[in-house]
Amino acid sequence: MTGLTRPSLLQSGRLVALFVPATRPDRFGKALSCGADAVIIDLEDAVGTAEKGQARAAVAAAIPAQGTVLLRINGAGTPWHADDMEMARDVPLAGIVLPKAESPDEVAEVAARVGRPVIALIESARGLAAARAIAAAPKVARLAFGSIDFAADLGCAHTRDALLAARSELVLASRLAGLDGPVDGVTTQVSDAALAEDDARFAAALGFAGKLCIHPAQVAPAGAGFAPSPAEVAWAQRIVSALADGGSVVTVDGAMVDAPVRLRATRILARAGLNEETQA
């Protein structure tokens, strides 16, 4: 096996994204240098009502021209939604994060008006009920889980057990729409690197393919949580190599290997940020 190349970032592969407040343009460049796959400049939760206009102007003036930069605008139905979309049309962005997404129509409207791919943030019961339709909407790049808002909307605990069904539905909705795995919500304990990694590892086991971070210290642990172990990567490479000659069933490490096993192997390589290219 030779040649390992990285997939397209926004729509394929791991997406560990770091939020930065739109009111802190001095942090935009620093956020891009912390190792995250993308930076999300936040016009929504991180910005108070009285600061919305000032924050929007700061983004327009200081948004970095390089790097994978996303913009979380204010949601549909808010007083700032239309102005956010208008500004977003004229700045360099890899995509838009739409909070509290609850219908495919509102997501499609944002994509059409801004002309950018959309990450739809599912944060309510209505959003989860419409997740399959939202995932299939035009120019939706990924689904993401706003787990804290979702738990508040349902009145349930913000625990893995309570949110398991919601997370599983987002994975299924993404798969049915042909999207890569969804992006999991934040870990609120910013000083607990081990918890950030464990949360990411749990999400990866469910089929998620990314995580939202609220502090630079969470980026590396989250990335580690999504990365397969060296032993897993070595196993996946052996599987792909064993089937490189076109055989349908072989034996590797004493176990039968067929198409479903190969699919698992290629997905492990994808989690490592790698695509397979075989040689005869």
N, C-alpha and C positions, 0 to 999 in steps of 0.2 A: 504494500500500500504506500502510495506517495501522495504529495500535493495536498495540503490541508489549508482551506481558505475560509475566511470569515463570512457568515451570511449577512444579508441586509439587516441593519440594526432595528429599525422601527417596527418592521412587520415580520421579522423572523429572528429567532434566537433570544437569548436572555436580555431583559431590559430592567436594569436597576437604575432608578431615577431619583434624583435628589431635588427636593423642593428648596426654593430660595424666594424670600419675599420680594414682590415687585417694588416695594418701597426702599430696597437696599441695592441700588445699582452698583455700589462699590463691591458687592459680593458676587456679581454675575460671573466675572472672569475667574474668581477664586473657586467658585462652585464647579466650573468646567474643568478645573485642574485636579479635582479630588479623586478622580478615578471612576466616577459614575458613568454609566452608558449614556445617560442623558440628564439634562438639567431642566426642571420645570419651574419657570418663573410664575409665581402665584399672584394672581389678581383677586382671588376669592377669599378664602379663610384667613390668609395672612395679612389682609388689608382691611382696616376699619372703614366704616361707612363714609366718614368725612374725608378719607384719604384716597378714595377710588380714582377721582380725576387726576390727582397728583401722581399716583402710582402709574396710571396709564401713560401719562406724559413721560415719566421716567423710563418706562419700557421702550417707548418709541424713540427716545433719544439715546439710550445706552445699551440696547440689546446687542449682544455679541454677533459679529458677522460670521464667525467660525464656530464649529462644534455642533452637537446635536442639542438644539434648544427647543423645548416645548413651552407652550403658554397655557396655563389654566385660567380660562376666562370665567366670568360670573355666569351663573346658570340661566337658562331660559326662564322668562317670567320676572327676572330682577330688573331694576331700573338701569343697570349698567351693561346688560347683555349686548344690546345693539351697538353701543359705542365701543365695547371691547372687540366685537367682530370687525367693525370698521377699521380700527387701528391695526388689528392683526393682519389684515389684507396687505399692509404696506411694509411689513418688517420681515426680516429673514427668519423663518421658523421651519422646523422639521414637522411640526404638527400641533394640534390643539387638544388640550384636555378639557372635556366638557363635564362639569360636575353635575350630580343629581340627574343624570340622563334617565328619562322615563318613557321615551317613545322613539321609534325609528325616524319619525318625521322631523323632530327637533334636531336630531343628530345629522340627518341629511341636509337640513337647512344650514347648519353651521358649516358643514363641509363645502356646500355650494357657495355660500357667501364669502367664506374666507379662502377657499381654494387650497385647503391643506387637509391631510389625513387627520382623522379624529380618534383619540382614545376616549372611549365612553366610560365614565366613572359611575358605577352602579352603587347607589347609596341609600336605596329605599325599597320597600316591598313592591311598589309599582315598577321600579326599575328592574328588579329581579324577575318579576312576572313577564316583562317585555324583553328580557335579555336575549332571547333567541332571535327575535325580530330586529333588535338593535344591532346585534352582531352581524346580521345579514344586510344592514343598511349600506348604501354606497359610501365608499371611502372611509369606512370604519377600519382602523388599523389593528386595534386591540380593545379588549374589555379590561377594566380595572375595577378593583373592589375597594370601596370606601367603607371599610368594616366598622369604624366607630360610628359614623352617621347611620349606617344600616342597623346596627344594634340599638341605637337610640330610637330609630323609627319603629322598630318592632317591639321595643321594650324588653329585649332579651339581654342576657349577659354577653359581654365581649370576651368570650372564651372559644377555644377551638371546637369543643363539642357543640356549643350552641350555634356556631356559624358553619359547621361542617356541611350541612345541606346546601346553604347558599354558595359556598365555595365550589362544591361539586357541580352545582347548576351552571356556574360561570365557566367552568372547564368544559362541560358538555356543550353549552351554547357556542363557545369558541370553536370547538371541534366541528360541530354541525355546520358552521358558517365557513369553515376552511381557514380560520384564523389560527395564529400561534396561541400558545397558552396565555391566559390572562395574567394581569399584574396584580399582585397582592397588596393589601393595605399596609399602613405604617405600624411600626413597633414604637409605642409611646415612650418607653424607657430609654432615653437617648444615651445613658451612660452604661448600659448593659450590652456589651458587644456579643457576649455568648447568647443572650436571648434573641438578638437580631439574627444571628446565624441560625439558631435553632428554628425560629419562625420561618426563615427562608427555606430551610431544609424540609420542614413540614409542608410548606406550600408546594415545593417542587415535587414532593412525593404524591401530592394530589393531582399534579398536572399543570400547576402554574409555571410561568416562565419569566417572572420578574417580580420586583418589589419596589414600593414607594418608600423613600427614606426622608426623614426630617432633620437629619444632622449628618455632617460629613463623616463622623466617626462610625456611622452605621453602614457606610457604603461597602467597605472591604468585607466586613462580616457577612453582609447580605450576599455579596458575590460569592463568597466561600460556600454559603449554604446552597447555592444553586449549582455549584461546580461538582461534577462527579469525582469520586476519589481516583487517584492514579491507578488503582487496581481495576476499577470499573472501566476506565478508558482503555487500559491494556487489554482487558477482556473483549471490549467492543471492537478493537482493532483486529484481534485474532479472529473474531466472528466474521467481520467484513472481508478479511483476507482469505479466509477459508472458503467463502462463497464467491470469490472474485472471478473464478473461472466459469461461472454460469451454472454451477451445480445447484440442485434444488434442496438436497438434504446431505449433510455431512456430520461428522462427529468431531467435536472440539472439547478438550478437557474431559473426555469420557461421556459427554452428554450430546444427545441429538440436537442438531441445529437445522432449522428450516426457516421459511419466510417470516413468520411472526417473531422469531428470535432475532433475525437480522434487523427487523424493524426496531426492536428494542435497542439493539446495538447502535443503529444509526441515530436514534434519538439521544442516546447517551453522548455520542460524539457532538451532536448539536448543542447539548447542554454545556459541553466543554468549549463551545464557540467554534466547532470544527465541522467541515463537510468532508465526506469521503470522496476520494478519487483513486480508483484502483488501476493497477497495471497488469497487463497480461502475464 
